[in-house]
Amino acid sequence: MKALRRAAKENKAALITTEKDYARLPDAMRKEILTLPVAMALNDEAGFRARLLAAIGGPGGGPGGAPPNAPIDAHKEAR
């Protein structure tokens, strides 16, 4: 962390992390670090759920579900 702080200061840059990782930082370090909210939007929530459950063998997985290795492209429609 010291090297990151030094590099940020030398380059007049900010230290940024995700909200999830920010929560893991000690309180003393939080005052000098900004957070970047990260969100995931799904175009096909039902399809994503089916593939996820198939991959982990949960409810709805197995025969008739998406194959575990099927690619998941959450931004297919956005491109």
N, C-alpha and C positions, 0 to 999 in steps of 0.2 A: 504494500500500500504506500509505503514511503516513496518508492520510485514513481508510482503513478501520481501522487500528490506533487512531487517535484516537477515531473514532466508537464503536468497541467499548469502549474504556476509559471514555468519557463515559457510555455506556449500560449499563455493567457487563455487557457481552455478550462472548461468545466468537467468535473467528474460526473458521469451519468451512469445509472444502473436501472434495472427494472424494479418495479414496485416489490415484486416477490423477493429479489435479492436484497433490496434495501431493508426489508423486514429482518433479514438475517444479520445485518451489520450491528456492531456494538453502538450504543447510544452516542458515545463520544465521537464516532466517525460520521454519523448521520448529518450533522450540521453543515458539512462541507460537500455533500454529495446530493445531486439532483436526481429525481426519478423520471423515468419514461414509462408512461402507461402502455401496456401491450394488451391488445384484444384480438380475439380470433372470431371471424365471421364465417359462417358456413352457408353455402348456397343450397346444400342438400343435407339438412340435419338428420333426416331419417336414414339416408344412405350412409352417412358418416357413422351414425350409431350402429347400424347393422354391421358395417365392416369392423368397427371397434369390438363389438361383442363377438363377432366371428373370430377375430384374432386372439381374443383372450378366453374364448370358450364360454362366454357368459350366456344369459338368456337370449334366445333368438339366433344364436350362433349355430354352426353346424350345417347339415344338409339344407339346401335352398338359400342359404345366406351367402353373402359375398365371400369369395376366397380370402383367407387371411393375408395373402400377399398382394391383394388388389391395391393399386395405387389410390391414394386419397388426395384429391386436388381441391382444396377448399376455395380456391380463387379461380376455378375454371371459367365461370361465367364472367368474371371481372376483367379478364384479359381481352 
